[in-house]
Amino acid sequence: MTKEDFILLGNTYKIHGFKGEINIYNEKLITLDFSRLKYLLIDIDTILVPYFIENIKNPKKEIIRVKFENIANEEDARKLLKRSVYIPFEDLPNESSNQTVDELIIGYEVIDSKLGYLGEISYINSQTTQKLIFIYNKKSNTEFCVPWNDKFILDINHNDKNVGVKIPRDIIDLN
């Protein structure tokens, strides 16, 4: 697995109590199914290290409090502060996975394999029969939309915040 297989949940920011519980700020308000979640990955010097969950709860919408196995005290927990926390995409609840991915890629650059930079994703319309991606190009001050289609979307790179596509010029020119 690579870092692209994971989604940034947020950052550790505070120790809760003296038994090693840590608060994580859930900056994108990602909905989690705690019954499915076995571990979280913490970025330690650019390496995602799995930490298995002993106990986890959500006291506030944007706060996740977690007690990891083998983190028994404040000193151990302090080593994990101010670190990025990731979860595997597969651990997102099924009903919110697509919505969460849609929200996450707003602002990502769209790079076509032949045409190069097309713009940034400004909006995703899931209310239509065919999901549409709206792309805004700052250089030309234009916006166009393309269908969300597996034939067009080559890859989504969360590290580089871009979406690789192969869109026929005719579809772009329809707008």
Contacts in CASP RR format, 6 or more apart in sequence:
PFRMAT RR
TARGET T0000
AUTHOR 0000-0000-0000
METHOD contacts of the structure
MODEL  1
MTKEDFILLGNTYKIHGFKGEINIYNEKLITLDFSRLKYLLIDIDTILVP
YFIENIKNPKKEIIRVKFENIANEEDARKLLKRSVYIPFEDLPNESSNQT
VDELIIGYEVIDSKLGYLGEISYINSQTTQKLIFIYNKKSNTEFCVPWND
KFILDINHNDKNVGVKIPRDIIDLN
1 88 0 8 1.000
3 48 0 8 1.000
3 86 0 8 1.000
3 158 0 8 1.000
3 159 0 8 1.000
4 155 0 8 1.000
4 156 0 8 1.000
4 157 0 8 1.000
4 158 0 8 1.000
4 159 0 8 1.000
5 88 0 8 1.000
5 89 0 8 1.000
6 41 0 8 1.000
6 48 0 8 1.000
6 86 0 8 1.000
6 87 0 8 1.000
6 88 0 8 1.000
6 89 0 8 1.000
6 158 0 8 1.000
7 30 0 8 1.000
7 86 0 8 1.000
7 87 0 8 1.000
7 88 0 8 1.000
7 89 0 8 1.000
7 92 0 8 1.000
7 100 0 8 1.000
7 104 0 8 1.000
7 158 0 8 1.000
8 27 0 8 1.000
8 28 0 8 1.000
8 84 0 8 1.000
8 85 0 8 1.000
8 86 0 8 1.000
8 158 0 8 1.000
9 24 0 8 1.000
9 26 0 8 1.000
9 28 0 8 1.000
9 30 0 8 1.000
9 40 0 8 1.000
9 64 0 8 1.000
9 85 0 8 1.000
9 86 0 8 1.000
9 87 0 8 1.000
10 24 0 8 1.000
10 25 0 8 1.000
10 26 0 8 1.000
10 27 0 8 1.000
10 28 0 8 1.000
10 84 0 8 1.000
10 85 0 8 1.000
11 24 0 8 1.000
11 25 0 8 1.000
11 27 0 8 1.000
11 82 0 8 1.000
11 83 0 8 1.000
11 84 0 8 1.000
11 85 0 8 1.000
12 22 0 8 1.000
12 23 0 8 1.000
12 24 0 8 1.000
12 25 0 8 1.000
12 42 0 8 1.000
12 80 0 8 1.000
12 81 0 8 1.000
12 82 0 8 1.000
12 83 0 8 1.000
12 85 0 8 1.000
13 23 0 8 1.000
13 24 0 8 1.000
13 25 0 8 1.000
13 81 0 8 1.000
13 82 0 8 1.000
14 22 0 8 1.000
14 23 0 8 1.000
14 81 0 8 1.000
15 21 0 8 1.000
15 22 0 8 1.000
15 23 0 8 1.000
15 74 0 8 1.000
15 77 0 8 1.000
15 78 0 8 1.000
15 81 0 8 1.000
16 22 0 8 1.000
16 23 0 8 1.000
16 65 0 8 1.000
17 74 0 8 1.000
18 73 0 8 1.000
18 74 0 8 1.000
19 67 0 8 1.000
19 72 0 8 1.000
19 73 0 8 1.000
20 67 0 8 1.000
20 68 0 8 1.000
20 71 0 8 1.000
20 72 0 8 1.000
20 73 0 8 1.000
20 74 0 8 1.000
20 76 0 8 1.000
20 77 0 8 1.000
21 55 0 8 1.000
21 65 0 8 1.000
21 66 0 8 1.000
21 67 0 8 1.000
21 77 0 8 1.000
22 65 0 8 1.000
22 66 0 8 1.000
22 67 0 8 1.000
22 68 0 8 1.000
22 71 0 8 1.000
22 77 0 8 1.000
22 80 0 8 1.000
22 81 0 8 1.000
23 63 0 8 1.000
23 64 0 8 1.000
23 65 0 8 1.000
24 40 0 8 1.000
24 63 0 8 1.000
24 64 0 8 1.000
24 65 0 8 1.000
24 66 0 8 1.000
24 85 0 8 1.000
25 62 0 8 1.000
25 63 0 8 1.000
26 61 0 8 1.000
26 62 0 8 1.000
26 63 0 8 1.000
26 64 0 8 1.000
27 62 0 8 1.000
28 100 0 8 1.000
28 103 0 8 1.000
28 104 0 8 1.000
29 61 0 8 1.000
29 62 0 8 1.000
30 87 0 8 1.000
30 92 0 8 1.000
30 100 0 8 1.000
31 92 0 8 1.000
31 93 0 8 1.000
31 96 0 8 1.000
31 100 0 8 1.000
32 58 0 8 1.000
32 64 0 8 1.000
32 87 0 8 1.000
32 91 0 8 1.000
32 92 0 8 1.000
32 93 0 8 1.000
33 91 0 8 1.000
33 93 0 8 1.000
34 56 0 8 1.000
34 57 0 8 1.000
34 58 0 8 1.000
36 91 0 8 1.000
36 93 0 8 1.000
37 53 0 8 1.000
37 56 0 8 1.000
37 87 0 8 1.000
37 91 0 8 1.000
38 52 0 8 1.000
38 53 0 8 1.000
39 50 0 8 1.000
39 51 0 8 1.000
39 52 0 8 1.000
39 53 0 8 1.000
40 50 0 8 1.000
40 51 0 8 1.000
40 53 0 8 1.000
40 66 0 8 1.000
40 68 0 8 1.000
40 85 0 8 1.000
40 86 0 8 1.000
40 87 0 8 1.000
41 48 0 8 1.000
41 49 0 8 1.000
41 50 0 8 1.000
41 51 0 8 1.000
41 85 0 8 1.000
41 86 0 8 1.000
41 87 0 8 1.000
41 88 0 8 1.000
42 48 0 8 1.000
42 49 0 8 1.000
42 51 0 8 1.000
42 80 0 8 1.000
42 83 0 8 1.000
42 84 0 8 1.000
42 85 0 8 1.000
42 86 0 8 1.000
43 49 0 8 1.000
43 83 0 8 1.000
43 84 0 8 1.000
43 85 0 8 1.000
43 86 0 8 1.000
44 83 0 8 1.000
48 86 0 8 1.000
51 68 0 8 1.000
51 69 0 8 1.000
51 71 0 8 1.000
51 80 0 8 1.000
52 68 0 8 1.000
52 69 0 8 1.000
52 70 0 8 1.000
53 66 0 8 1.000
53 67 0 8 1.000
53 68 0 8 1.000
53 69 0 8 1.000
54 67 0 8 1.000
54 68 0 8 1.000
54 69 0 8 1.000
55 66 0 8 1.000
55 67 0 8 1.000
56 64 0 8 1.000
56 65 0 8 1.000
56 66 0 8 1.000
56 67 0 8 1.000
57 64 0 8 1.000
57 65 0 8 1.000
58 64 0 8 1.000
58 65 0 8 1.000
59 65 0 8 1.000
68 80 0 8 1.000
70 76 0 8 1.000
71 77 0 8 1.000
71 80 0 8 1.000
89 97 0 8 1.000
89 101 0 8 1.000
92 100 0 8 1.000
98 126 0 8 1.000
99 126 0 8 1.000
101 156 0 8 1.000
102 124 0 8 1.000
102 126 0 8 1.000
104 158 0 8 1.000
105 121 0 8 1.000
105 124 0 8 1.000
105 156 0 8 1.000
105 163 0 8 1.000
106 121 0 8 1.000
106 122 0 8 1.000
106 123 0 8 1.000
106 124 0 8 1.000
107 120 0 8 1.000
107 121 0 8 1.000
107 122 0 8 1.000
107 161 0 8 1.000
108 120 0 8 1.000
108 121 0 8 1.000
108 156 0 8 1.000
108 161 0 8 1.000
108 162 0 8 1.000
108 163 0 8 1.000
109 117 0 8 1.000
109 119 0 8 1.000
109 120 0 8 1.000
109 161 0 8 1.000
109 162 0 8 1.000
109 163 0 8 1.000
110 117 0 8 1.000
110 118 0 8 1.000
110 119 0 8 1.000
110 120 0 8 1.000
110 121 0 8 1.000
110 133 0 8 1.000
110 135 0 8 1.000
110 162 0 8 1.000
110 163 0 8 1.000
110 164 0 8 1.000
110 165 0 8 1.000
111 117 0 8 1.000
111 118 0 8 1.000
111 162 0 8 1.000
111 163 0 8 1.000
111 164 0 8 1.000
111 165 0 8 1.000
112 118 0 8 1.000
112 164 0 8 1.000
112 165 0 8 1.000
112 166 0 8 1.000
112 167 0 8 1.000
113 154 0 8 1.000
113 164 0 8 1.000
113 165 0 8 1.000
113 166 0 8 1.000
114 166 0 8 1.000
115 167 0 8 1.000
115 169 0 8 1.000
115 172 0 8 1.000
117 137 0 8 1.000
118 135 0 8 1.000
118 137 0 8 1.000
118 165 0 8 1.000
118 167 0 8 1.000
118 172 0 8 1.000
119 135 0 8 1.000
119 136 0 8 1.000
119 137 0 8 1.000
119 138 0 8 1.000
119 139 0 8 1.000
120 135 0 8 1.000
120 136 0 8 1.000
120 137 0 8 1.000
120 138 0 8 1.000
121 133 0 8 1.000
121 134 0 8 1.000
121 135 0 8 1.000
121 163 0 8 1.000
122 134 0 8 1.000
122 135 0 8 1.000
122 136 0 8 1.000
122 143 0 8 1.000
123 134 0 8 1.000
124 131 0 8 1.000
124 132 0 8 1.000
124 133 0 8 1.000
124 134 0 8 1.000
124 148 0 8 1.000
125 131 0 8 1.000
125 132 0 8 1.000
125 134 0 8 1.000
125 145 0 8 1.000
130 147 0 8 1.000
130 148 0 8 1.000
130 149 0 8 1.000
131 147 0 8 1.000
131 148 0 8 1.000
132 145 0 8 1.000
132 146 0 8 1.000
132 147 0 8 1.000
132 148 0 8 1.000
133 145 0 8 1.000
133 146 0 8 1.000
133 147 0 8 1.000
133 148 0 8 1.000
134 143 0 8 1.000
134 144 0 8 1.000
134 145 0 8 1.000
135 143 0 8 1.000
135 144 0 8 1.000
135 145 0 8 1.000
135 146 0 8 1.000
136 142 0 8 1.000
136 143 0 8 1.000
137 143 0 8 1.000
142 175 0 8 1.000
143 175 0 8 1.000
144 172 0 8 1.000
144 174 0 8 1.000
144 175 0 8 1.000
145 175 0 8 1.000
146 152 0 8 1.000
146 165 0 8 1.000
146 167 0 8 1.000
146 171 0 8 1.000
146 172 0 8 1.000
147 171 0 8 1.000
151 166 0 8 1.000
152 165 0 8 1.000
152 166 0 8 1.000
152 167 0 8 1.000
152 171 0 8 1.000
153 163 0 8 1.000
153 164 0 8 1.000
153 165 0 8 1.000
154 164 0 8 1.000
154 165 0 8 1.000
154 166 0 8 1.000
155 163 0 8 1.000
155 164 0 8 1.000
156 163 0 8 1.000
156 164 0 8 1.000
157 163 0 8 1.000
157 164 0 8 1.000
END
